[in-house]
């Protein structure tokens, strides 16, 4: 359990997890009913009809959803028990606890899909706050997809190798081909079949990928350039736009006259999914279209820049030469307005200002009002008033229980 918590940075919670089990009420039950195949509490339940150990435990450990049950005021005036929203760090600890339990009980037969099956066959969703249940299921789904993600990583490396191998594309140097490396790698990652690439479809528009059913557009630049293509493709086909966002980036400077490679340095800025909003805003009229899917991909990459800028160092005002992706860090798929709820931090108290949301998200304040504006226009957020000169926002009722 400590190892699982340490992996996600919950060091204190990992060290103090379930310390109440050393109390006589819980320890003696554990010693008497231990089997190694199930919780000792189940043995006590069969013997007594209830588990005093469990009743003691759930009231002292905040990573159990049963701890978070209260009876707030109700419009009818009659109090009733309801689940309340758990703080995010305890939801993560609960997930880590479930993973560790599955590994103990299943032993060598453990699979990464076990925590998801544990969640789905249990009663937890019915007794959790809907947003807590949604977050726990999301974490379980992500764990269950670990093996497919490994397969995707292998597919990505194969696509990268096919583009960077000179014989495959007759490359003579970085960035010398007509198609930039980042675009070429992702095109081969999505569909390596050349018969599905660069397909004329509607009028003079050519799809990056078309397999006979779905259009895939790899867009690593200005989304304004694909507005006309979206207007032509969306009435006829499902369209998926793949947008690689720089995640961890290393920059190498290139002498524009000799081609000599200079110093390589790591960019101090780490990209996030919020960086995609500047481009998403440019295709705002299409974001509600049921035929459109946006795939934001955080991508580690090497960037090569020409030292041809206007200042003495040649860096200010310089031009980008090429970008070579090295790994996929994470993906976020947006298929409907409700999927944009992923951009609203789980622990953010409502109502909130754009500045408070930016702080909670760990994103810079400048430009964040544009993100909030787009989420509002998509119907994910709604304005609820003002605090001083700042607007207040809340999640729309339609999405509060997602």
C-alpha positions in Angstrom: 0.0 0.0 0.0 2.9 2.4 0.8 4.4 1.7 -2.6 1.1 2.6 -4.4 0.7 5.8 -2.4 4.3 6.8 -2.9 4.0 6.4 -6.7 1.4 9.2 -6.7 3.1 11.4 -4.1 0.9 10.6 -1.1 3.8 10.0 1.2 2.2 11.0 4.5 -1.1 9.1 3.7 1.0 6.1 2.6 2.8 6.0 6.0 -0.3 6.6 8.1 -2.7 4.4 6.1 -5.0 2.2 8.2 -3.1 2.8 11.5 -6.4 2.1 13.3 -5.9 -1.6 12.5 -3.4 -1.7 15.4 -6.2 -0.9 17.9 -7.5 -3.9 19.9 -11.0 -3.6 18.3 -9.5 -4.2 14.8 -6.3 -6.1 15.5 -7.9 -8.9 17.5 -10.5 -9.5 14.8 -7.8 -9.6 12.2 -5.8 -12.2 14.2 -8.8 -14.4 14.8 -10.4 -14.4 11.3 -7.4 -14.0 9.0 -7.3 -16.3 6.0 -5.2 -14.4 3.4 -8.0 -14.7 0.8 -10.5 -12.1 2.1 -11.0 -9.4 4.7 -11.1 -10.7 8.3 -14.2 -8.5 8.7 -16.2 -10.9 6.5 -15.4 -13.7 8.9 -16.6 -11.6 11.9 -19.8 -10.8 10.0 -20.5 -14.5 9.4 -19.9 -15.2 13.1 -21.8 -12.2 14.6 -24.0 -10.8 11.9 -22.0 -7.6 11.9 -18.4 -6.5 12.0 -17.4 -4.3 15.0 -14.0 -4.1 13.5 -15.3 -2.5 10.3 -17.7 -0.1 12.1 -14.7 1.1 14.1 -12.4 1.2 11.0 -14.7 3.2 8.6 -15.3 5.9 11.1 -11.6 6.7 11.5 -10.2 6.4 8.0 -11.1 9.1 5.5 -10.1 7.1 2.4 -13.3 5.0 2.9 -16.4 6.5 1.2 -18.5 5.3 4.1 -16.8 7.9 6.2 -18.3 10.6 4.0 -22.0 10.2 4.8 -23.9 12.9 6.5 -27.5 14.2 6.8 -27.6 17.8 5.6 -30.6 20.0 5.5 -33.3 18.9 3.1 -36.0 21.1 1.5 -38.7 18.9 3.1 -37.2 19.5 6.5 -36.7 15.8 7.1 -33.1 14.8 7.6 -31.8 11.8 5.6 -28.4 10.3 5.0 -26.6 11.2 1.8 -23.1 10.7 0.5 -21.0 13.9 0.3 -18.1 14.6 -2.1 -14.7 13.2 -0.9 -11.6 15.3 -1.1 -9.5 14.3 -4.1 -6.5 13.0 -2.1 -8.6 10.5 -0.2 -10.2 9.3 -3.4 -6.7 8.6 -4.7 -5.8 6.8 -1.5 -9.0 4.7 -1.8 -8.0 3.7 -5.3 -4.4 2.8 -4.1 -6.0 0.8 -1.3 -8.1 -1.2 -3.8 -5.2 -1.9 -6.1 -3.1 -3.1 -3.2 -5.9 -5.3 -1.9 -6.4 -6.9 -5.3 -2.7 -7.6 -5.6 -2.8 -9.3 -2.1 -5.9 -11.4 -2.6 -5.2 -12.3 -6.3 -1.5 -13.0 -6.0 0.1 -14.1 -9.2 -3.2 -14.0 -11.0 -3.6 -10.2 -10.5 -4.4 -8.2 -13.6 -4.6 -4.4 -13.9 -8.3 -4.7 -14.7 -9.0 -6.2 -11.3 -9.5 -2.9 -9.5 -12.1 -1.9 -12.2 -14.0 -5.2 -11.7 -13.8 -4.8 -8.0 -15.4 -1.3 -8.3 -18.2 -2.5 -10.7 -19.3 -5.6 -8.8 -19.4 -3.7 -5.5 -22.1 -1.5 -4.0 -19.8 1.5 -3.8 -21.3 3.5 -6.7 -24.8 3.5 -5.1 -23.5 4.9 -1.8 -20.9 7.4 -3.1 -21.3 11.0 -4.2 -21.7 10.8 -8.0 -18.6 12.9 -8.6 -16.5 10.7 -6.2 -17.8 7.6 -8.0 -17.0 9.1 -11.4 -13.4 9.9 -10.3 -12.8 6.5 -8.8 -14.1 4.8 -12.0 -11.9 7.0 -14.1 -8.8 6.0 -12.1 -9.8 2.3 -12.4 -10.4 2.6 -16.1 -7.0 4.2 -16.5 -5.3 1.4 -14.5 -7.2 -1.2 -16.6 -5.9 0.3 -19.8 -2.2 -0.1 -18.7 -1.6 -3.1 -21.0 -3.3 -1.5 -24.1 -1.2 1.7 -23.4 2.0 -0.4 -23.5 0.9 -1.8 -26.8 0.2 1.8 -28.0 3.7 2.8 -26.8 5.2 0.0 -28.9 3.1 1.1 -31.9 4.3 4.7 -31.4 7.9 3.7 -31.4 7.4 1.6 -34.6 5.8 4.6 -36.3 8.6 6.9 -35.1 11.2 4.4 -36.4 9.5 4.2 -39.8 9.7 7.9 -40.2 13.3 8.4 -38.9 14.8 5.5 -40.9 16.4 7.1 -44.0 15.6 4.2 -46.4 11.9 4.4 -45.5 11.4 8.1 -46.4 14.6 9.0 -48.2 15.5 11.4 -45.5 18.7 13.4 -45.9 18.6 15.4 -42.7 16.3 16.7 -40.0 13.4 18.7 -41.5 14.5 18.3 -45.1 11.4 16.4 -46.2 8.3 18.3 -47.3 6.3 16.8 -44.4 7.5 17.7 -40.9 8.6 14.9 -38.6 6.0 15.4 -35.9 3.1 15.2 -38.4 4.6 12.2 -40.2 5.1 10.2 -37.0 1.6 10.7 -35.8 0.2 9.9 -39.2 2.0 6.6 -39.2 1.0 6.0 -35.5 -2.7 6.5 -36.3 -2.7 4.4 -39.4 0.6 3.0 -41.0 -1.2 1.9 -44.2 -0.1 4.2 -47.0 -3.2 3.4 -48.9 -5.2 5.2 -46.2 -3.0 8.4 -46.2 -3.4 11.6 -48.1 -6.8 10.8 -49.5 -8.8 13.3 -51.7 -12.3 13.5 -50.4 -14.4 16.6 -50.8 -13.7 19.2 -53.4 -10.0 20.1 -53.2 -9.6 18.9 -49.6 -7.3 16.0 -48.8 -7.7 14.0 -45.6 -4.5 13.0 -43.7 -6.1 9.6 -43.1 -9.3 8.0 -44.4 -10.0 4.3 -43.9 -13.3 4.4 -45.7 -15.3 5.3 -42.6 -13.4 7.9 -40.5 -11.3 11.0 -41.3 -8.3 11.6 -39.1 -6.6 15.0 -39.2 -3.2 15.4 -37.6 -3.0 19.1 -36.6 0.2 20.3 -35.0 -0.3 24.0 -35.8 -2.9 26.6 -36.2 -6.5 25.1 -36.0 -7.7 28.0 -38.1 -6.3 26.2 -41.1 -8.7 23.2 -40.7 -12.0 25.2 -40.3 -12.8 24.8 -44.0 -11.9 21.1 -44.0 -14.1 20.5 -41.0 -17.0 22.3 -42.6 -16.6 20.0 -45.7 -15.9 16.7 -43.8 -18.2 16.8 -40.8 -21.6 16.6 -42.6 -20.3 13.4 -44.3 -17.9 11.5 -42.0 -16.9 11.2 -38.4 -13.7 13.3 -38.0 -11.0 12.9 -35.3 -8.5 15.7 -34.9 -5.3 14.6 -33.2 -3.3 17.5 -31.6 0.1 16.7 -30.2 0.9 19.1 -27.3 4.5 19.6 -26.3 4.9 18.0 -22.8 8.6 17.7 -21.9 10.7 19.4 -24.5 14.4 19.6 -25.3 15.6 22.4 -27.6 18.7 22.1 -29.8 19.9 25.2 -31.6 21.0 24.9 -35.3 23.4 27.1 -37.1 21.4 28.3 -40.2 24.5 28.5 -42.4 26.4 25.4 -41.5 23.7 23.2 -40.1 25.9 22.5 -37.1 24.0 21.5 -33.9 24.6 23.6 -30.9 23.7 23.3 -27.2 20.8 21.1 -26.2 18.7 22.3 -23.2 15.5 21.3 -21.5 12.6 23.8 -21.7 11.6 24.9 -18.2 7.9 24.8 -19.1 5.9 21.5 -19.0 2.9 21.3 -21.3 -0.6 20.5 -20.1 -4.0 19.7 -21.7 -5.0 23.3 -21.0 -2.5 24.4 -23.6 -4.9 23.0 -26.2 -7.6 25.6 -25.6 -6.0 28.4 -27.6 -6.4 26.2 -30.7 -9.8 24.7 -29.7 -11.2 28.2 -29.5 -10.5 28.7 -33.2 -12.9 25.8 -34.1 -15.5 26.7 -31.4 -18.5 26.4 -33.8 -17.6 22.8 -34.5 -17.0 21.5 -30.9 -20.6 20.5 -30.4 -20.8 18.5 -33.6 -21.5 14.8 -32.7 -19.2 13.8 -35.6 -16.2 15.6 -34.2 -13.7 14.0 -31.7 -10.7 15.9 -30.4 -7.7 13.9 -29.2 -5.2 15.9 -27.2 -1.9 14.1 -26.9 0.8 15.3 -24.4 4.0 14.5 -26.3 7.6 14.5 -25.2 9.7 15.9 -28.1 13.0 17.2 -29.3 12.7 20.6 -31.0 15.3 22.0 -33.4 15.4 25.8 -33.8 17.5 27.9 -36.3 19.6 30.5 -34.6 18.4 33.2 -37.0 16.7 35.6 -34.7 17.1 39.4 -34.6 19.1 39.7 -31.3 22.8 39.0 -30.8 22.3 35.4 -29.6 20.0 34.7 -32.6 17.3 33.2 -30.4 14.7 36.0 -30.1 12.5 35.9 -33.1 14.1 32.6 -34.3 12.3 30.0 -36.5 11.4 26.5 -35.6 13.2 24.0 -37.9 11.6 20.7 -36.9 10.2 18.7 -34.0 10.8 15.0 -33.4 8.4 13.2 -30.9 10.1 10.8 -28.5 7.2 9.5 -26.4 3.5 9.9 -25.7 2.9 10.9 -22.1 -0.9 11.0 -21.9 -4.0 11.4 -24.0 -7.4 13.1 -23.5 -10.3 12.3 -25.8 -13.1 14.9 -26.1 -16.2 13.5 -27.9 -19.0 15.7 -26.4 -19.3 18.9 -24.3 -19.6 16.8 -21.1 -16.0 15.5 -21.7 -14.7 19.0 -21.1 -15.6 18.6 -17.4 -12.2 17.0 -17.1 -10.7 20.5 -17.2 -12.6 21.5 -14.0 -10.4 20.5 -11.0 -12.2 17.9 -8.8 -11.5 19.7 -5.5 -12.5 23.2 -6.7 -15.1 24.7 -4.4 -18.1 26.3 -6.1 -18.7 29.0 -7.0 -15.3 30.1 -8.2 -13.6 32.8 -10.2 -11.4 32.2 -13.3 -8.3 33.0 -11.2 -9.3 30.5 -8.5 -9.8 27.8 -11.2 -6.4 28.6 -12.8 -4.7 28.3 -9.4 -6.4 25.0 -8.6 -5.4 23.7 -12.1 -1.8 24.8 -11.7 -2.1 26.9 -14.8 -1.0 30.5 -15.4 -3.7 33.1 -14.8 -3.1 35.1 -18.0 -5.2 33.6 -20.8 -7.2 31.4 -18.4 -10.3 33.5 -18.7 -10.5 32.3 -22.4 -10.6 28.7 -21.1 -13.4 29.5 -18.7 -15.3 31.4 -21.5 -15.1 28.4 -23.8 -16.3 26.0 -21.1 -19.2 28.4 -20.4 -20.1 28.6 -24.1 -20.0 24.8 -24.3 -22.5 24.6 -21.4 -20.1 23.0 -18.9 -19.9 26.1 -16.7 -22.5 28.7 -15.9 -22.1 32.2 -14.5 -23.7 32.5 -11.1 -22.9 36.1 -10.0 -19.9 38.3 -9.2 -17.4 38.7 -6.4 -16.1 42.2 -6.7 -15.1 42.7 -10.3 -14.7 39.0 -11.0 -17.4 36.7 -12.4 -18.4 33.6 -10.4 -18.9 30.2 -12.1 -20.3 26.8 -11.2 -20.6 23.5 -13.0 -23.9 23.3 -14.9 -26.5 21.1 -13.1 -26.5 18.7 -16.1 -22.9 17.8 -15.4 -22.7 17.9 -11.6 -23.3 14.2 -11.2 -20.9 13.1 -14.0 
